[in-house]
Amino acid sequence: METMKARTLGRSGIEVSALGFGCWAIGGEWADAEGSPLGWGKVDDEESVAAVRRALDLGVTFFDTADVYGTGHSERVLGRALAGRRDEVVVATKWGNRFDETTRRVTGSDPTPEYAREALTASLRRLGTDHIDLYQLHLSDAAPEAGAQLRDACEEFVREGLIRAYAWSTDDPERAEVFAEGEHCAAVQHACNVLADAPDMLALCERLGLASINRSPLAMGLLTGKYAAGVRPGEGDIRAVPPAWLSWFGEGGAPAPEWAAKVEAVRDVLTSGGRTPGQGALAWLWARSPRTVPIPGFRSVAQAEQNAAALNQGPLSEGELAEIGRILG
Ligand SMILES: NC(=O)c1ccc[n+]([C@@H]2O[C@H](COP(=O)([O-])OP(=O)(O)OC[C@H]3O[C@@H](n4cnc5c(N)ncnc54)[C@H](OP(=O)(O)O)[C@@H]3O)[C@@H](O)[C@H]2O)c1
């Protein structure tokens, strides 16, 4: 049953807290083949471990990572943080990219079932677990035919007890539907936040009984309002040298003016009831659909506490949701 603090991962019956924690940033520094940053700059692993454990104590039971985040580092740190508490949590990770853990660079991608098995074996080892709860295809634009083969490979992994359920991380409803044909497909992971609604994907999740796992629910930090107030991402942070797809930030990590203006325009509604703007952004997602599970990233215990506290206030009201719709058109 969906309650304010818990949601079910689609048809799998797996229950998670309505808030997951995204583990991209805690992977630390890594880069693409040309050396451009794909991480969020330096991280303090001890702080990351403490933040995960604090989140657990505050009722967060869902953690999303990927093998490629920090080229394996995020999975290792998460595995360390969850040691002894694995049974309390639902762990999601992703595969599809090839990488070199020594150079910390991505070396390519591989949409074959053979590589899926190889990647799964490596993720299990790094996470220190014997199964993944939700295994996700990270190649958002892989060909649907390749997706169908990988869906069937995932069904085999379920039969072998290596994973419990699976999803495609994609913004394309047609690709999500290819995966949804599999019995144990439970969700789709896709971009959705106050500034970038995803009505077609949410409708698909409703129609097919999938959970909607929302990546970048804070628009990579922009929706917290702190970047408009002058904070800048540090060295080695992808937001300081944004690739073409990253529109929230400009060169040097200044927020893109058109997006910063929109954040400012909805600030009063998001902060109603004493929420911070970031908490309001999470509350917007819960109000948007009973299937959403936002997975905000975090870098510190303080951020973990503030994000987990959003659960206590629950969704925005219908009126607040409509007001934001009116403001942003
Ligand atoms: N293709 C994919 O499948 C894909 C793509 C993107 C993301 N994801 C997943 O989605 C997760 C979340 O997305 P995201 O990491 O892109 O961005 P996000 O959740 O929109 O933003 C996270 C960032 O906002 C800042 N922040 C978080 N809580 C805060 C607070 N309480 N106060 C102030 N600042 C705060 C932190 O960075 P700073 O403190 O440095 O600002 C944090 O790293 C990822 O971790 C990953 O698990 C998946």
The ligand as an ORCA input file, in Angstrom:
! r2SCAN-3c Opt
* xyz 0 1
  N      21.233      8.209    -16.058
  C      20.882      7.952    -14.841
  O      20.411      6.885    -14.596
  C      21.032      8.995    -13.780
  C      21.413     10.299    -14.122
  C      21.475     11.257    -13.111
  C      21.215     10.899    -11.802
  N      20.864      9.620    -11.483
  C      20.569      9.219    -10.085
  O      19.769     10.216     -9.497
  C      20.409     10.688     -8.310
  C      20.047     12.119     -8.028
  O      20.312     12.958     -9.122
  P      21.525     13.961     -9.150
  O      22.574     13.469     -8.220
  O      21.826     14.189    -10.571
  O      20.986     15.338     -8.635
  P      19.969     15.906     -7.542
  O      19.478     14.846     -6.684
  O      18.996     16.707     -8.307
  O      20.930     16.891     -6.746
  C      21.822     16.344     -5.817
  C      22.829     17.370     -5.324
  O      22.184     18.483     -4.737
  C      22.933     18.926     -3.611
  N      22.081     18.737     -2.422
  C      21.435     17.610     -2.041
  N      20.740     17.789     -0.915
  C      20.929     19.076     -0.562
  C      20.481     19.857      0.523
  N      19.673     19.338      1.453
  N      20.881     21.154      0.595
  C      21.690     21.660     -0.343
  N      22.153     20.971     -1.396
  C      21.790     19.685     -1.508
  C      24.168     18.039     -3.520
  O      25.264     18.587     -4.278
  P      26.084     19.901     -3.889
  O      26.077     20.015     -2.402
  O      27.412     19.681     -4.475
  O      25.327     20.994     -4.574
  C      23.704     16.800     -4.238
  O      24.733     16.017     -4.752
  C      21.887     10.425     -8.582
  O      22.670     10.443     -7.389
  C      21.809      9.077     -9.231
  O      21.635      8.071     -8.248
  C      20.760      8.672    -12.465
*
